[in-house]
Amino acid sequence: MSQPHPPEVYEKVYRAGDAVFSIADLLSSATDEKYMNKGLPRISDFHLKVGQAVRFRMDQELRSIPKGEPLTNELMHNLIVPLLPEHKRDKFRNQDLLEVDTNFELDVVDGLRNRYRINAFHDNSGMAAVIRYLPPRLPLSDQLGFPYDDIWKRIISLKQGLVVVSGITGSGKSTTIACLLNLINQHRGTHIITLEDPIEYVFDSDRSLVSQREVGKHTKSFASGLKAALHEDPDIIYVGEVRDTETASLALTAAETGHLVFCTLHTRDAIGGILRFIDLFPAEREKEITSQLSMSIAYVISQKLVPRVDGIGRTVAMEVMRNTSAIGHSIRSGKLHQIYSMMETGSELSMITMEQRLIDLARAGVISKENAAYYANRDDVVDRLFPRD
């Protein structure tokens, strides 16, 4: 049962033009119809800092609330402190705690609860906070941005292997994996274990049994959680981020021993995802790791969020690499440069490069030619195949 909100959450204390808002009002604006695109939120974060108006990140751009008053220390106290766990409020206010990382839930319509990840801290101006909105509903499969439907259908039917989703921070990696896990949850009888920092989307067990664990709260680290998961009869394991050698090694072992493993990496393309995995290990283990990867990896998906030409939000551009015998051989032999051309000519296997996908989106009028080139990893390829005017 959820805890009641402190009454301060609903106190209208922040003025913007002729209106006065509570922190609940401000946070709920993320779900305002004008800030949505086909049911998906365009606002991802709220920024609060003494001396500045409240700002929010929409479509990756940081914007100020129109006619918002500059925040004072008193306003910051009234807006932020009620969102923190009760036992940390005084400590944060008195600077015994210099930063607090926590979650907060807010009741909305239809029995839904909006969730927010909060990082409150002190800077040279006073209190500050960044609040990330975690939508209560996942996008539907046709909203995910897969270039071919059979990609996600094949992925959710996999019994074992490693599926890597890569991209920069804020590119929607966690959302893509959460949607895939939810589809498995709805259609297969499996045990899914997630290891997250923090938990973003909350799953209700359906046909699958879902166990969600948060790093720092339910387990000490990704590595320790993954080690424990191997003794918890999982079918599917989601590792929020692979950051170190031990986590990478355990993820590979889990994929080799009959589990389906999902993980995220911060790389700009699919080949970079493979390289990042290899680079997590010492050079003397490269041959061993490339051999493991060539047999364990199933898919590498790299994605970017690109501004729509109509100015309403962003669209997902996905690069997809599916492991084949030829690609597996290239990984084992260290000839990763050969993989790009295999992806270019692999449409029958539902593979596609980022450049091909950006060109498709530009030709369909979803994004501009200029942004197709700007967001490409190889803009010369875009210019050669789809010359700009």
N, C-alpha and C positions, 0 to 999 in steps of 0.2 A: 504493500500500500504506500502511495507516495506521501511525502511529507507536505503539510500545508505551507504555502509561500508566506514569508514575512510580509506583513501589511505594507511595509515600505516599498515593496516591489510595484505596488499600484499607486503610489503617491505621485501626483503630477507636479514635478519640480523643474522640468527642463523646458525652456521656452524657445520656440522657433517661429518667428513672425508673430502672428496673433494667437497661435495655439500653444498649449502647454502639455507636455508628455510625461508619462512615467517611464521607467526603464522597461516595463512590460510592453508599453505602447511601442517604444523604439524597436525592441527585439521582434515584436510581432509584425512589424512592417515588412520583414523579409518575405512574408507570405501574402502581402498585398497583391491583388490581381495585376496591377500595373507593373510590378516587379517580377512577373513570371513570364516564362516562354513555354507554351504548350504544356503547362502544368509543372514545369521545372523552375526552381528558384534561380534568379539572376544575382541576388545578393548573397555573398558568402561570408563576409566578416564585418563587424562593427569595430571602430577604433575610437577610443576615448582617451583624451590627454588634456591635462590642465593647460589653459590658455588658448585652446583650439575648440572650434565647434565640433560636435559629433560628426564623425565621418563613417562612410560605409563603402565597401568594395563591391561594385556592380560591374559585371562583365570584365573583371580584372582591373578596372580603373577605380582608384580611390577618389570618392566624391564627398563634399561637405553637405550636410543637411541644409536645405535652403533657409536662409535667414536664421540659422541656429546660433544661439548665444555662445560665447566662449565659456568653456568649463572652468569652474573654480574648484579649489580643494573641497569646499563644502558640498558643492554639487556632485563631485566625484564620490565623496563619502556617501551621499544619499543614493546615488545610482548604483555603485559597484558593491559596496560592503554587504548589502542585503543578499546578494547573489552567492556569497561565499559560505562555506560550511560554518555553522555557528561557533565551533571551537577555534576557528581561525580568524574570526572577524577582528577581535581586539588585538591580536598579535600582528595582523597586517596593518591595522590602523596605527598602531604604535611603532611600526617598523621593526618589530621583533621577527616578523616574517617579511622578507624583502620581495618575495614573489610567491604566488599561489597558482597552481594549475588544478582546475577542477571542472566539473560538469554541472549544468543547471537545467531543469526541465520546467516548461511553462505550459499550462493547460490552454488548449485551443478548442476549436469546434469539433463536433462529431467524435468526441471521446479521444481525440488525438492529443499527444503532448509533443510540443516542439522541444528539441534538445539543443543545448549550446555547450561548446567547449570554451572555457574561460581561462585566460592567463592574465592575472592581475599582477602589477609590478609597480615599483617606484622608479622614477627617473629624476633628472635634475629639476624638473618643474613641479613634481609632486606625484600623486597617484596617477596610474595609467592602466589601461586594460585593452586587450584584443579579445573579441568574442566571436567565435565561429558558429555559424548556424548549421545544424545537422538535421536535414529534412526527415520527417517521420515516415514519409513514403518513398519507396525506391522507384526509379524510372521503369517503365515497361521495356520489354526486350526490344521493341522497335524504336525506342527512344535512345538506345545505348550508342548508336553510331556504328555498329558493325557493318562493313561494306557488303557482306553476304550473310544471309540468315543462317546458312548451314554452319557457319563458324561457331556461333554460340551453341547451336544444337549439338555439334560434335564435342565441344568442350564439356558441356554438362553431362554427356554420356560417357566420358572417359572414366575408366576404373583406376588408372594409375598414371603417374607421370608428373612433370613439373610444368606449371603454367605461370609464366612471368608477365606481369603487366608493368610497363615502364612509362616514364614521363616525368616532367618537372613537377614541383610542388604545385598543387591546385589544378592539375590537369584532369582530375576525375578518376584516378587509378582505383582508389578505394571504392568509389561508387560502382565502377564496372565490375569489380570482383564481388562486391556485396550483391549485385543483381544476379550474377552467375550462381552464387551460393544460394540465393533465394529461390532461383529456378530449380536447383537441385533439391532444396528443401521441400518444394511443392510436388516434385515428380518422382523422387527416389527415396527409398527407405535406407538411409545412411546415418552414420554418426559424424557430425561436422564439429570440429573444434577450431575456434578462432583465437588467435593471439594478437591483440591490438593495443595501440598506444595513442589515444585512448580508444574505447569502444565507440564507434560512430553510429552505425545502424544497428538497432536492436531487433533480433529475429524472434518470432514465436515459432516453436517447433511445430512442424506440420507432418508430412510423411517422414521427414528426417528428425533426428534428435540433435538439437543445436546446443553446444556448450561454448559460451563466450567468456574469455578471460582477458583481463586488462593488465598490462605490464605495470608493475609498481603497486597494484592493488590485489591481484589474484596470483601473480607470479613475479619473480624477481626480474626476469629478463626474457627476451624472445628465446634465447638459447635454452634457458632452464625450463620454460614453458613447453618448448618443442621436445625437449628430452623427456619430460613427463608425459606429453601427449602420446608418445610412441608406446606407452604402457596403458593407455586408456581406450584401447580398442577403437581407434578412429578409422573411418574410411577416407575422410577428407580433412585436410589441415590447411588453415589460412594463416600465414605468417605476415603480419602487417608490414614489416620492412626487414630486409636482410641487410645487416649492417656490419657483420663481423664474420670471421672465418668459422667459428664454431656453429653459428646459426646456419651459414651456407652449407657446411658439411652435413649437419643434421637434416636439412631440407633435402639434399641430394640423397642421403641414405633413406629417408622416408619415401621418396619417390621411387627409389630402386626396389624397396621392399614391399611394394604393392599398394601404396597410398597415392591419392591424388592431392598434390600440394600446390597451393596458390601462394604467390608472393609478389611484392612490389619492389621496384628498383628505381632510382633516380637517374635515368639515362634518356637521351633524346631520340634513340632509334633502337630497333630490334637487335641489330648486331652489337650495339653498345651494351645491351642487356647481357648478352653472352660474355662480352669482354669484362664487364664489371664483376660478374660472377667469378670468372677466372682470376681476375686481379685481386680478389679477396684472399687468395691462397699464396703461399711462398712459391717462388719460381721453380724450386725443385719438385713441386707437386703438380706442375702444369700438365704433364703428360697424363697423370692419373685423373686429374679433374676434367680435362677435355674428353677423356674416354668416358667418364661417368656422365658428363653433360650430353654427349652425343647419343647416349642410350636413354637417358632419363627425361630430357627436355621434350615437351610435347608441343607447346606453342610459346612464342614470344610476341606480345602485343605492345606496341608503342603508340601512345596517343597524345594529341594536342587539342586544345580548345581554340578555335579560330573564330574571329568576329563574323557574324552573318552580314551579308550585303544589305539586308533590310534594316540593320541597326538594332534589331531586337534579339539581344543575347548572343550566344556563341554556339557553334556546332562542333561536334567531335570529329576529328580526322584521325583515322586509325591505320597504322601499318601492321600487317599481320605476317608472321613467319610461322609456318607449320613444319615440324621436323619430318624430313624424308630421308631415305637412305643416302641420297646425294648430299643433303645438308649435313647429316650426321657425319659423313666422311670428311666434309670440309672442316667441321668442328674438331674432329679427332686429329686431323693432319695440320691444324693450325692455319688453314687457308680461309679465314673468315671473309676475306675480300671477295671470294667467289659467291657468297650467299646472296648478295644484292641482286645479281643478274638472275639467279634462280627464282628469287621472289618476283622480279619483273616479268618473268615468263611462266609464273606458277599460278595463273588465274584459274586453271582447271582444278587446282587443289585449293582454291579460295585463298591464295596468297596475294598480297598487294604491297607495294612500297608506299611510303608516305607521299612521295611525289605523284604517283599515279592516283592516289586517293584525293589529293588536293586538286589535281587537274579535273577529276570527275566532279568534285563539288563546285569548282569554278564553272565548268561547262553546264552544270545543272542550274547555275544562277544562285547558288546558296552562298558562296563566298566570292570575293572579287579576284581578278587575275593577279592584282598586286599582292594581295594577301596569300595567294597560292605560292607565289615566289618567296614572299617574306618568311612564311612559316616552313618552307621546304628545308630539308637538311642539305639538299643539293640543288640550289636554285638554277644551276646551268641545265639540269635535266628538265625543269619546268619550262625554261625559256626555249629549249630545243623542241620539246613536244607540244608546247602551248604558248607560242610567242605572244608577248604583250603588244598592244597597239603602240 
